[in-house]
Amino acid sequence: MLIEDALRAAGVAEVDTCSTTDSALAALRRKQPDAIVLDVHLADRDDGWAIAELVKTLGPDSPRIIFSTGQPEDIPANIAEMGSVLEKPYEPAVLVELLSQPEKRGVISRLRGALRPG
């Protein structure tokens, strides 16, 4: 709840808190967020990063991903590259600061953007 309060205080209008994979997927179906703070150990799974894999299939306009975990070494390297990793415990202000910075995109994402017509 501290993180939710900090995000709201920073001006985030909508914050959905999901404790299970099903509730996270339901929230994603309702509306695509600008960012996802993903705890890799959800109540029903220890591989919450599977949600990140699904989110990235949405293409270059997919939500920004921030992994939140007490065990960053548990995240496979190719998954960790999909976003930023915050190691618990961290102050909510650290998350707010990270979200206020421009997203750092990887080489493949930059290439996709350069190749996209428009």
FIVEX-816081 format. One record per residue: residue number from 1; x, y, z of N, C-alpha, C, O, CB in turn. Coordinates in Angstrom, 1 decimal. Glycine has a CB too. Layout:
BEGIN
+-----+--------+--------+--------+--------+--------+--------+--------+--------+--------+--------+--------+--------+--------+--------+--------+
|  nr |    n_u |    n_v |    n_w |   ca_u |   ca_v |   ca_w |    c_u |    c_v |    c_w |    o_u |    o_v |    o_w |   cb_u |   cb_v |   cb_w |
+-----+--------+--------+--------+--------+--------+--------+--------+--------+--------+--------+--------+--------+--------+--------+--------+
| NUM |      X |      Y |      Z |      X |      Y |      Z |      X |      Y |      Z |      X |      Y |      Z |      X |      Y |      Z |
...
+-----+--------+--------+--------+--------+--------+--------+--------+--------+--------+--------+--------+--------+--------+--------+--------+
***
This chain:
BEGIN
+-----+--------+--------+--------+--------+--------+--------+--------+--------+--------+--------+--------+--------+--------+--------+--------+
|  nr |    n_u |    n_v |    n_w |   ca_u |   ca_v |   ca_w |    c_u |    c_v |    c_w |    o_u |    o_v |    o_w |   cb_u |   cb_v |   cb_w |
+-----+--------+--------+--------+--------+--------+--------+--------+--------+--------+--------+--------+--------+--------+--------+--------+
|   1 |    0.8 |   -1.2 |    0.0 |    0.0 |    0.0 |    0.0 |    0.9 |    1.3 |    0.0 |    0.4 |    2.3 |   -0.5 |   -0.9 |    0.0 |    1.2 |
|   2 |    2.1 |    1.2 |    0.5 |    3.0 |    2.3 |    0.5 |    3.3 |    2.7 |   -0.9 |    3.3 |    3.9 |   -1.2 |    4.2 |    2.0 |    1.3 |
|   3 |    3.5 |    1.8 |   -1.7 |    3.8 |    2.1 |   -3.1 |    2.7 |    2.7 |   -3.8 |    2.8 |    3.7 |   -4.6 |    4.3 |    0.8 |   -3.9 |
|   4 |    1.5 |    2.1 |   -3.6 |    0.3 |    2.7 |   -4.2 |    0.1 |    4.1 |   -3.8 |   -0.2 |    5.0 |   -4.6 |   -1.0 |    1.9 |   -3.9 |
|   5 |    0.2 |    4.4 |   -2.5 |    0.1 |    5.8 |   -1.9 |    1.1 |    6.7 |   -2.6 |    0.8 |    7.8 |   -2.9 |    0.2 |    5.7 |   -0.4 |
|   6 |    2.4 |    6.2 |   -2.7 |    3.4 |    7.1 |   -3.3 |    3.1 |    7.4 |   -4.8 |    3.3 |    8.5 |   -5.2 |    4.8 |    6.4 |   -3.2 |
|   7 |    2.6 |    6.4 |   -5.5 |    2.3 |    6.7 |   -6.9 |    1.1 |    7.7 |   -7.0 |    1.2 |    8.5 |   -7.9 |    1.9 |    5.3 |   -7.6 |
|   8 |    0.1 |    7.5 |   -6.2 |   -1.0 |    8.4 |   -6.2 |   -0.5 |    9.9 |   -5.8 |   -1.0 |   10.8 |   -6.5 |   -2.1 |    8.0 |   -5.3 |
|   9 |    0.3 |    9.9 |   -4.8 |    0.8 |   11.2 |   -4.4 |    1.7 |   11.9 |   -5.5 |    1.8 |   13.1 |   -5.6 |    1.7 |   11.1 |   -3.1 |
|  10 |    2.3 |   11.1 |   -6.4 |    3.1 |   11.6 |   -7.5 |    2.2 |   11.9 |   -8.7 |    2.8 |   12.4 |   -9.7 |    4.1 |   10.6 |   -7.9 |
|  11 |    0.9 |   11.7 |   -8.6 |    0.0 |   12.1 |   -9.7 |   -0.5 |   11.0 |  -10.6 |   -1.1 |   11.3 |  -11.6 |    0.7 |   13.1 |  -10.5 |
|  12 |   -0.2 |    9.8 |  -10.2 |   -0.7 |    8.6 |  -11.0 |   -2.2 |    8.5 |  -10.7 |   -2.6 |    8.3 |   -9.6 |    0.1 |    7.3 |  -10.7 |
|  13 |   -3.0 |    8.6 |  -11.8 |   -4.4 |    8.7 |  -11.6 |   -5.0 |    7.3 |  -11.3 |   -5.9 |    7.2 |  -10.5 |   -5.1 |    9.2 |  -12.9 |
|  14 |   -4.5 |    6.3 |  -12.0 |   -5.1 |    4.9 |  -11.8 |   -4.0 |    4.0 |  -11.4 |   -2.9 |    3.9 |  -12.0 |   -5.7 |    4.4 |  -13.1 |
|  15 |   -4.2 |    3.3 |  -10.3 |   -3.3 |    2.2 |   -9.8 |   -4.1 |    1.0 |   -9.5 |   -5.0 |    1.0 |   -8.7 |   -2.5 |    2.7 |   -8.5 |
|  16 |   -3.8 |   -0.1 |  -10.2 |   -4.5 |   -1.4 |   -9.9 |   -3.5 |   -2.2 |   -9.2 |   -2.3 |   -2.4 |   -9.6 |   -5.0 |   -2.1 |  -11.2 |
|  17 |   -3.9 |   -2.8 |   -8.1 |   -3.0 |   -3.8 |   -7.4 |   -3.6 |   -5.2 |   -7.6 |   -4.8 |   -5.4 |   -7.3 |   -3.0 |   -3.4 |   -5.8 |
|  18 |   -2.8 |   -6.0 |   -8.1 |   -3.2 |   -7.4 |   -8.4 |   -2.3 |   -8.4 |   -7.7 |   -1.1 |   -8.3 |   -7.8 |   -3.2 |   -7.6 |  -10.0 |
|  19 |   -2.9 |   -9.3 |   -7.0 |   -2.0 |  -10.3 |   -6.2 |   -1.9 |  -11.6 |   -6.9 |   -1.1 |  -12.4 |   -6.5 |   -2.6 |  -10.5 |   -4.9 |
|  20 |   -2.6 |  -11.8 |   -8.0 |   -2.5 |  -13.1 |   -8.7 |   -2.3 |  -12.9 |  -10.2 |   -2.6 |  -11.8 |  -10.7 |   -3.8 |  -14.0 |   -8.5 |
|  21 |   -1.9 |  -13.9 |  -10.9 |   -1.7 |  -13.8 |  -12.3 |   -3.1 |  -13.5 |  -13.0 |   -3.1 |  -12.7 |  -13.9 |   -1.1 |  -15.1 |  -12.9 |
|  22 |   -4.1 |  -14.2 |  -12.6 |   -5.4 |  -14.0 |  -13.2 |   -5.9 |  -12.6 |  -13.0 |   -6.4 |  -12.0 |  -14.0 |   -6.5 |  -14.9 |  -12.6 |
|  23 |   -5.7 |  -12.0 |  -11.8 |   -6.2 |  -10.6 |  -11.6 |   -5.3 |   -9.6 |  -12.4 |   -5.8 |   -8.6 |  -12.9 |   -6.2 |  -10.3 |  -10.1 |
|  24 |   -4.0 |   -9.9 |  -12.6 |   -3.2 |   -9.0 |  -13.4 |   -3.6 |   -9.1 |  -14.9 |   -3.7 |   -8.1 |  -15.5 |   -1.7 |   -9.5 |  -13.2 |
|  25 |   -3.9 |  -10.3 |  -15.4 |   -4.3 |  -10.4 |  -16.8 |   -5.6 |   -9.8 |  -17.0 |   -5.9 |   -9.2 |  -18.0 |   -4.3 |  -11.9 |  -17.2 |
|  26 |   -6.5 |   -9.9 |  -16.0 |   -7.8 |   -9.2 |  -16.1 |   -7.7 |   -7.7 |  -16.2 |   -8.3 |   -7.0 |  -17.0 |   -8.8 |   -9.6 |  -15.0 |
|  27 |   -6.8 |   -7.2 |  -15.4 |   -6.5 |   -5.7 |  -15.4 |   -5.9 |   -5.3 |  -16.7 |   -6.3 |   -4.2 |  -17.2 |   -5.6 |   -5.3 |  -14.2 |
|  28 |   -5.1 |   -6.1 |  -17.3 |   -4.5 |   -5.8 |  -18.6 |   -5.5 |   -5.8 |  -19.7 |   -5.4 |   -5.1 |  -20.7 |   -3.3 |   -6.7 |  -18.9 |
|  29 |   -6.5 |   -6.7 |  -19.6 |   -7.6 |   -6.8 |  -20.6 |   -8.4 |   -5.5 |  -20.5 |   -8.9 |   -5.1 |  -21.5 |   -8.4 |   -8.0 |  -20.4 |
|  30 |   -8.7 |   -5.0 |  -19.3 |   -9.5 |   -3.8 |  -19.1 |   -8.9 |   -2.6 |  -19.8 |   -9.6 |   -1.8 |  -20.5 |   -9.8 |   -3.6 |  -17.7 |
|  31 |   -7.6 |   -2.4 |  -19.5 |   -6.9 |   -1.2 |  -20.1 |   -5.4 |   -1.4 |  -20.0 |   -4.9 |   -1.9 |  -19.0 |   -7.3 |    0.1 |  -19.2 |
|  32 |   -4.8 |   -1.0 |  -21.1 |   -3.3 |   -1.2 |  -21.2 |   -2.7 |    0.0 |  -20.4 |   -2.9 |    1.1 |  -20.7 |   -2.8 |   -1.2 |  -22.6 |
|  33 |   -1.9 |   -0.3 |  -19.4 |   -1.3 |    0.7 |  -18.6 |   -0.1 |    1.3 |  -19.2 |    0.4 |    0.7 |  -20.2 |   -1.0 |    0.2 |  -17.2 |
|  34 |    0.4 |    2.4 |  -18.7 |    1.6 |    3.0 |  -19.2 |    2.8 |    2.2 |  -18.6 |    3.9 |    2.1 |  -19.2 |    1.7 |    4.5 |  -18.8 |
|  35 |    2.6 |    1.7 |  -17.4 |    3.7 |    1.0 |  -16.7 |    3.2 |   -0.1 |  -15.9 |    2.0 |   -0.1 |  -15.4 |    4.6 |    1.9 |  -15.9 |
|  36 |    4.0 |   -1.2 |  -15.6 |    3.6 |   -2.3 |  -14.8 |    4.8 |   -2.5 |  -13.8 |    5.9 |   -2.6 |  -14.2 |    3.3 |   -3.6 |  -15.6 |
|  37 |    4.4 |   -2.5 |  -12.5 |    5.4 |   -2.8 |  -11.5 |    5.1 |   -4.3 |  -11.1 |    4.0 |   -4.5 |  -10.5 |    5.3 |   -1.9 |  -10.2 |
|  38 |    5.9 |   -5.1 |  -11.5 |    5.6 |   -6.6 |  -11.4 |    6.5 |   -7.3 |  -10.4 |    7.7 |   -7.4 |  -10.5 |    5.9 |   -7.2 |  -12.8 |
|  39 |    5.8 |   -7.7 |   -9.3 |    6.4 |   -8.6 |   -8.3 |    6.6 |  -10.0 |   -8.9 |    5.6 |  -10.6 |   -9.4 |    5.6 |   -8.6 |   -7.0 |
|  40 |    7.8 |  -10.5 |   -9.0 |    8.0 |  -11.7 |   -9.7 |    7.5 |  -12.9 |   -8.9 |    7.4 |  -14.0 |   -9.4 |    9.5 |  -11.9 |  -10.0 |
|  41 |    7.1 |  -12.7 |   -7.6 |    6.5 |  -13.8 |   -6.8 |    5.1 |  -13.4 |   -6.5 |    4.8 |  -12.9 |   -5.4 |    7.4 |  -14.1 |   -5.5 |
|  42 |    4.2 |  -13.7 |   -7.4 |    2.8 |  -13.4 |   -7.1 |    2.2 |  -14.5 |   -6.2 |    2.9 |  -15.5 |   -6.0 |    2.0 |  -13.3 |   -8.4 |
|  43 |    1.0 |  -14.3 |   -5.7 |    0.5 |  -15.2 |   -4.7 |    0.3 |  -16.6 |   -5.3 |    0.4 |  -17.6 |   -4.6 |   -0.9 |  -14.7 |   -4.3 |
|  44 |    0.1 |  -16.7 |   -6.6 |   -0.2 |  -18.0 |   -7.2 |    0.9 |  -18.5 |   -8.1 |    0.8 |  -19.7 |   -8.6 |   -1.4 |  -17.9 |   -8.1 |
|  45 |    2.0 |  -17.8 |   -8.3 |    3.1 |  -18.2 |   -9.1 |    4.4 |  -17.6 |   -8.6 |    4.5 |  -16.6 |   -8.1 |    2.9 |  -17.9 |  -10.6 |
|  46 |    5.5 |  -18.4 |   -8.9 |    6.8 |  -17.9 |   -8.6 |    7.5 |  -17.4 |   -9.8 |    8.7 |  -17.0 |   -9.8 |    7.7 |  -18.9 |   -7.9 |
|  47 |    6.8 |  -17.3 |  -11.0 |    7.4 |  -16.9 |  -12.2 |    6.5 |  -15.7 |  -12.8 |    6.1 |  -15.8 |  -13.9 |    7.6 |  -18.0 |  -13.2 |
|  48 |    6.3 |  -14.7 |  -11.9 |    5.5 |  -13.6 |  -12.4 |    6.0 |  -12.9 |  -13.6 |    5.3 |  -12.2 |  -14.2 |    5.4 |  -12.6 |  -11.3 |
|  49 |    7.3 |  -13.2 |  -13.9 |    7.8 |  -12.6 |  -15.1 |    7.1 |  -13.1 |  -16.4 |    7.3 |  -12.5 |  -17.5 |    9.3 |  -12.8 |  -15.2 |
|  50 |    6.4 |  -14.2 |  -16.3 |    5.6 |  -14.7 |  -17.5 |    4.7 |  -13.6 |  -18.0 |    4.4 |  -13.5 |  -19.2 |    4.8 |  -16.0 |  -17.1 |
|  51 |    4.2 |  -12.8 |  -17.1 |    3.3 |  -11.6 |  -17.4 |    4.1 |  -10.7 |  -18.3 |    3.6 |  -10.1 |  -19.3 |    2.7 |  -10.9 |  -16.2 |
|  52 |    5.4 |  -10.4 |  -17.9 |    6.2 |   -9.5 |  -18.7 |    6.4 |  -10.1 |  -20.1 |    6.4 |   -9.3 |  -21.1 |    7.6 |   -9.3 |  -18.1 |
|  53 |    6.5 |  -11.4 |  -20.3 |    6.7 |  -11.9 |  -21.6 |    5.4 |  -11.7 |  -22.4 |    5.5 |  -11.4 |  -23.6 |    7.0 |  -13.5 |  -21.5 |
|  54 |    4.3 |  -11.8 |  -21.8 |    3.0 |  -11.6 |  -22.5 |    2.9 |  -10.1 |  -22.9 |    2.5 |   -9.8 |  -24.0 |    1.8 |  -12.0 |  -21.7 |
|  55 |    3.2 |   -9.2 |  -22.0 |    3.1 |   -7.8 |  -22.2 |    4.0 |   -7.4 |  -23.4 |    3.6 |   -6.5 |  -24.2 |    3.5 |   -7.0 |  -20.9 |
|  56 |    5.2 |   -7.9 |  -23.5 |    6.1 |   -7.5 |  -24.5 |    5.6 |   -8.0 |  -25.9 |    6.1 |   -7.4 |  -26.9 |    7.5 |   -8.1 |  -24.2 |
|  57 |    4.7 |   -8.9 |  -25.9 |    4.1 |   -9.3 |  -27.2 |    3.2 |   -8.3 |  -27.8 |    2.8 |   -8.3 |  -29.0 |    3.4 |  -10.7 |  -27.1 |
|  58 |    2.9 |   -7.3 |  -27.0 |    2.0 |   -6.2 |  -27.5 |    2.8 |   -5.2 |  -28.4 |    2.2 |   -4.4 |  -29.1 |    1.5 |   -5.4 |  -26.3 |
|  59 |    4.1 |   -5.4 |  -28.6 |    4.8 |   -4.6 |  -29.5 |    5.5 |   -3.4 |  -28.9 |    5.6 |   -3.3 |  -27.6 |    4.0 |   -4.2 |  -30.6 |
|  60 |    6.0 |   -2.5 |  -29.7 |    6.8 |   -1.4 |  -29.2 |    6.0 |   -0.4 |  -28.3 |    6.6 |    0.4 |  -27.6 |    7.3 |   -0.6 |  -30.4 |
|  61 |    4.7 |   -0.4 |  -28.3 |    3.9 |    0.4 |  -27.5 |    3.5 |   -0.3 |  -26.2 |    2.6 |    0.2 |  -25.5 |    2.7 |    1.0 |  -28.2 |
|  62 |    4.1 |   -1.4 |  -25.9 |    3.7 |   -2.1 |  -24.7 |    4.1 |   -1.3 |  -23.4 |    5.0 |   -0.5 |  -23.5 |    4.4 |   -3.5 |  -24.7 |
|  63 |    3.4 |   -1.6 |  -22.3 |    3.7 |   -0.9 |  -21.1 |    5.2 |   -1.1 |  -20.6 |    5.8 |   -2.1 |  -20.9 |    2.8 |   -1.3 |  -20.0 |
|  64 |    5.7 |   -0.1 |  -20.0 |    7.0 |   -0.1 |  -19.4 |    6.9 |   -1.1 |  -18.2 |    5.9 |   -1.2 |  -17.5 |    7.5 |    1.3 |  -18.8 |
|  65 |    8.0 |   -1.9 |  -18.0 |    8.0 |   -2.9 |  -17.0 |    9.1 |   -2.6 |  -16.0 |   10.2 |   -2.4 |  -16.3 |    8.2 |   -4.4 |  -17.6 |
|  66 |    8.7 |   -2.7 |  -14.7 |    9.6 |   -2.6 |  -13.6 |    9.4 |   -3.8 |  -12.7 |    8.3 |   -4.0 |  -12.2 |    9.4 |   -1.3 |  -12.8 |
|  67 |   10.4 |   -4.6 |  -12.6 |   10.4 |   -5.8 |  -11.7 |   10.7 |   -5.4 |  -10.3 |   11.6 |   -4.7 |  -10.1 |   11.4 |   -6.9 |  -12.3 |
|  68 |    9.9 |   -6.0 |   -9.4 |   10.1 |   -5.7 |   -8.0 |   10.3 |   -7.0 |   -7.3 |    9.4 |   -7.9 |   -7.3 |    8.9 |   -4.9 |   -7.4 |
|  69 |   11.5 |   -7.3 |   -6.7 |   11.7 |   -8.6 |   -6.1 |   12.8 |   -8.5 |   -5.0 |   13.7 |   -7.6 |   -5.0 |   12.2 |   -9.5 |   -7.2 |
|  70 |   12.7 |   -9.4 |   -4.1 |   13.7 |   -9.6 |   -3.1 |   14.9 |  -10.5 |   -3.6 |   15.9 |  -10.6 |   -2.9 |   13.1 |  -10.1 |   -1.8 |
|  71 |   14.6 |  -11.1 |   -4.7 |   15.6 |  -12.1 |   -5.3 |   15.8 |  -11.8 |   -6.8 |   15.4 |  -12.6 |   -7.6 |   15.1 |  -13.5 |   -5.0 |
|  72 |   16.5 |  -10.8 |   -7.1 |   16.7 |  -10.4 |   -8.5 |   17.5 |  -11.5 |   -9.3 |   17.3 |  -11.6 |  -10.5 |   17.5 |   -9.1 |   -8.6 |
|  73 |   18.3 |  -12.3 |   -8.6 |   19.0 |  -13.4 |   -9.2 |   18.0 |  -14.5 |   -9.8 |   18.5 |  -15.3 |  -10.6 |   20.0 |  -14.0 |   -8.3 |
|  74 |   16.8 |  -14.5 |   -9.3 |   15.8 |  -15.5 |   -9.7 |   15.3 |  -15.2 |  -11.1 |   14.7 |  -16.0 |  -11.8 |   14.7 |  -15.6 |   -8.7 |
|  75 |   15.4 |  -13.9 |  -11.6 |   14.8 |  -13.5 |  -12.8 |   15.8 |  -13.9 |  -13.9 |   17.0 |  -13.5 |  -13.9 |   14.6 |  -12.0 |  -12.9 |
|  76 |   15.4 |  -14.7 |  -14.9 |   16.3 |  -15.0 |  -16.0 |   16.8 |  -13.8 |  -16.7 |   16.1 |  -12.8 |  -16.8 |   15.6 |  -15.9 |  -17.0 |
|  77 |   18.1 |  -13.8 |  -17.1 |   18.7 |  -12.6 |  -17.7 |   17.9 |  -12.0 |  -18.9 |   17.8 |  -10.8 |  -19.0 |   20.1 |  -12.9 |  -18.1 |
|  78 |   17.4 |  -12.9 |  -19.7 |   16.7 |  -12.4 |  -20.9 |   15.4 |  -11.7 |  -20.5 |   14.9 |  -10.9 |  -21.2 |   16.4 |  -13.5 |  -21.9 |
|  79 |   14.8 |  -12.1 |  -19.4 |   13.6 |  -11.5 |  -18.9 |   13.9 |  -10.2 |  -18.2 |   13.2 |   -9.2 |  -18.4 |   12.8 |  -12.4 |  -17.9 |
|  80 |   15.0 |  -10.1 |  -17.4 |   15.4 |   -8.9 |  -16.7 |   15.7 |   -7.8 |  -17.7 |   15.5 |   -6.6 |  -17.3 |   16.6 |   -9.2 |  -15.8 |
|  81 |   16.1 |   -8.1 |  -18.9 |   16.4 |   -7.1 |  -19.9 |   15.1 |   -6.4 |  -20.4 |   15.2 |   -5.4 |  -21.1 |   17.1 |   -7.7 |  -21.0 |
|  82 |   14.0 |   -6.9 |  -20.1 |   12.7 |   -6.3 |  -20.6 |   12.3 |   -5.1 |  -19.8 |   11.5 |   -4.4 |  -20.2 |   11.6 |   -7.4 |  -20.5 |
|  83 |   13.0 |   -4.9 |  -18.7 |   12.6 |   -3.7 |  -17.9 |   13.7 |   -3.4 |  -16.8 |   14.8 |   -3.9 |  -16.9 |   11.3 |   -3.9 |  -17.2 |
|  84 |   13.4 |   -2.6 |  -15.9 |   14.2 |   -2.2 |  -14.8 |   14.0 |   -3.2 |  -13.6 |   12.8 |   -3.7 |  -13.5 |   14.1 |   -0.8 |  -14.3 |
|  85 |   15.0 |   -3.4 |  -12.8 |   14.8 |   -4.3 |  -11.7 |   15.1 |   -3.6 |  -10.4 |   16.1 |   -3.0 |  -10.2 |   15.7 |   -5.6 |  -11.8 |
|  86 |   14.1 |   -3.5 |   -9.5 |   14.2 |   -2.9 |   -8.2 |   14.3 |   -4.1 |   -7.1 |   13.4 |   -4.9 |   -7.1 |   13.1 |   -1.9 |   -7.8 |
|  87 |   15.3 |   -4.1 |   -6.3 |   15.5 |   -5.1 |   -5.3 |   14.8 |   -4.6 |   -4.0 |   15.1 |   -3.5 |   -3.5 |   17.0 |   -5.4 |   -5.1 |
|  88 |   13.9 |   -5.5 |   -3.5 |   13.3 |   -5.2 |   -2.2 |   14.3 |   -5.4 |   -1.1 |   15.2 |   -6.2 |   -1.2 |   12.0 |   -6.1 |   -2.0 |
|  89 |   14.1 |   -4.6 |    0.0 |   13.2 |   -3.5 |    0.2 |   13.8 |   -2.3 |   -0.5 |   15.0 |   -2.0 |   -0.5 |   12.9 |   -3.3 |    1.6 |
|  90 |   12.9 |   -1.4 |   -1.0 |   13.3 |   -0.2 |   -1.6 |   12.2 |    0.9 |   -1.1 |   11.1 |    0.5 |   -0.8 |   13.4 |   -0.2 |   -3.1 |
|  91 |   12.6 |    2.1 |   -1.1 |   11.7 |    3.2 |   -0.7 |   10.8 |    3.5 |   -1.9 |   11.2 |    3.5 |   -3.1 |   12.5 |    4.5 |   -0.3 |
|  92 |    9.5 |    3.7 |   -1.7 |    8.6 |    4.0 |   -2.8 |    9.1 |    5.2 |   -3.6 |    8.8 |    5.3 |   -4.8 |    7.2 |    4.3 |   -2.2 |
|  93 |    9.8 |    6.1 |   -3.0 |   10.3 |    7.3 |   -3.8 |   11.3 |    6.8 |   -4.9 |   11.4 |    7.5 |   -5.9 |   11.0 |    8.3 |   -2.8 |
|  94 |   12.0 |    5.7 |   -4.7 |   12.9 |    5.2 |   -5.7 |   12.1 |    4.8 |   -6.9 |   12.5 |    5.1 |   -8.1 |   13.7 |    4.0 |   -5.2 |
|  95 |   10.9 |    4.1 |   -6.7 |   10.1 |    3.7 |   -7.8 |    9.5 |    5.0 |   -8.5 |    9.5 |    5.0 |   -9.8 |    8.9 |    2.8 |   -7.3 |
|  96 |    9.1 |    5.9 |   -7.8 |    8.5 |    7.2 |   -8.4 |    9.6 |    7.8 |   -9.2 |    9.3 |    8.3 |  -10.3 |    8.0 |    8.1 |   -7.3 |
|  97 |   10.8 |    7.9 |   -8.7 |   11.9 |    8.5 |   -9.5 |   12.2 |    7.8 |  -10.7 |   12.4 |    8.4 |  -11.8 |   13.2 |    8.6 |   -8.6 |
|  98 |   12.2 |    6.5 |  -10.7 |   12.5 |    5.6 |  -11.8 |   11.4 |    5.8 |  -12.9 |   11.7 |    5.9 |  -14.1 |   12.5 |    4.1 |  -11.4 |
|  99 |   10.1 |    5.9 |  -12.5 |    9.1 |    6.1 |  -13.4 |    9.1 |    7.5 |  -14.1 |    8.6 |    7.7 |  -15.1 |    7.7 |    5.9 |  -12.7 |
| 100 |    9.7 |    8.5 |  -13.4 |    9.7 |    9.8 |  -13.9 |   10.8 |   10.0 |  -14.9 |   10.9 |   11.0 |  -15.7 |    9.9 |   10.8 |  -12.8 |
| 101 |   11.8 |    9.0 |  -15.0 |   12.9 |    9.1 |  -16.0 |   12.4 |    8.5 |  -17.3 |   11.5 |    7.6 |  -17.3 |   14.1 |    8.4 |  -15.4 |
| 102 |   13.0 |    8.9 |  -18.4 |   12.7 |    8.3 |  -19.7 |   13.0 |    6.8 |  -19.6 |   14.0 |    6.4 |  -19.0 |   13.4 |    9.0 |  -20.9 |
| 103 |   12.2 |    6.0 |  -20.3 |   12.5 |    4.6 |  -20.4 |   13.7 |    4.3 |  -21.2 |   13.9 |    4.9 |  -22.3 |   11.3 |    3.8 |  -20.9 |
| 104 |   14.6 |    3.5 |  -20.7 |   15.8 |    3.1 |  -21.4 |   15.4 |    1.8 |  -22.3 |   15.0 |    0.8 |  -21.7 |   17.0 |    2.7 |  -20.5 |
| 105 |   15.5 |    2.0 |  -23.5 |   15.0 |    0.9 |  -24.4 |   16.3 |    0.2 |  -25.0 |   17.3 |    0.8 |  -25.2 |   14.2 |    1.4 |  -25.6 |
| 106 |   16.1 |   -1.1 |  -25.1 |   17.2 |   -1.9 |  -25.7 |   17.4 |   -1.7 |  -27.2 |   16.6 |   -1.0 |  -27.8 |   17.0 |   -3.4 |  -25.4 |
| 107 |   18.4 |   -2.3 |  -27.7 |   18.8 |   -2.2 |  -29.1 |   17.7 |   -2.7 |  -30.0 |   17.4 |   -2.0 |  -31.0 |   20.1 |   -3.0 |  -29.4 |
| 108 |   17.1 |   -3.8 |  -29.7 |   16.0 |   -4.4 |  -30.6 |   14.8 |   -3.4 |  -30.6 |   14.3 |   -3.2 |  -31.7 |   15.6 |   -5.8 |  -30.1 |
| 109 |   14.5 |   -2.9 |  -29.5 |   13.3 |   -2.0 |  -29.4 |   13.6 |   -0.7 |  -30.2 |   12.7 |   -0.2 |  -30.9 |   13.0 |   -1.6 |  -28.0 |
| 110 |   14.9 |   -0.2 |  -30.1 |   15.2 |    1.0 |  -30.9 |   15.2 |    0.7 |  -32.4 |   14.7 |    1.5 |  -33.2 |   16.6 |    1.5 |  -30.5 |
| 111 |   15.6 |   -0.5 |  -32.8 |   15.6 |   -0.9 |  -34.2 |   14.2 |   -1.0 |  -34.7 |   13.9 |   -0.5 |  -35.8 |   16.4 |   -2.2 |  -34.4 |
| 112 |   13.3 |   -1.6 |  -33.9 |   11.9 |   -1.7 |  -34.3 |   11.3 |   -0.3 |  -34.5 |   10.6 |   -0.1 |  -35.5 |   11.1 |   -2.5 |  -33.3 |
| 113 |   11.6 |    0.6 |  -33.6 |   11.1 |    2.0 |  -33.8 |   11.6 |    2.6 |  -35.0 |   10.9 |    3.4 |  -35.7 |   11.4 |    2.8 |  -32.5 |
| 114 |   12.9 |    2.4 |  -35.3 |   13.5 |    3.0 |  -36.5 |   13.0 |    2.4 |  -37.8 |   12.9 |    3.1 |  -38.8 |   15.0 |    2.9 |  -36.5 |
| 115 |   12.6 |    1.2 |  -37.8 |   12.1 |    0.5 |  -39.0 |   10.6 |    0.7 |  -39.2 |   10.1 |    0.4 |  -40.3 |   12.4 |   -0.9 |  -38.9 |
| 116 |    9.9 |    1.1 |  -38.1 |    8.5 |    1.3 |  -38.3 |    8.2 |    2.5 |  -39.2 |    8.7 |    3.6 |  -39.0 |    7.8 |    1.6 |  -36.9 |
| 117 |    7.3 |    2.3 |  -40.1 |    6.9 |    3.5 |  -41.0 |    6.2 |    4.6 |  -40.2 |    5.5 |    4.3 |  -39.3 |    6.0 |    3.0 |  -42.2 |
| 118 |    6.4 |    5.8 |  -40.6 |    5.7 |    6.8 |  -39.9 |    6.4 |    8.0 |  -39.7 |    5.8 |    9.0 |  -39.2 |    5.2 |    6.3 |  -38.7 |
+-----+--------+--------+--------+--------+--------+--------+--------+--------+--------+--------+--------+--------+--------+--------+--------+
***
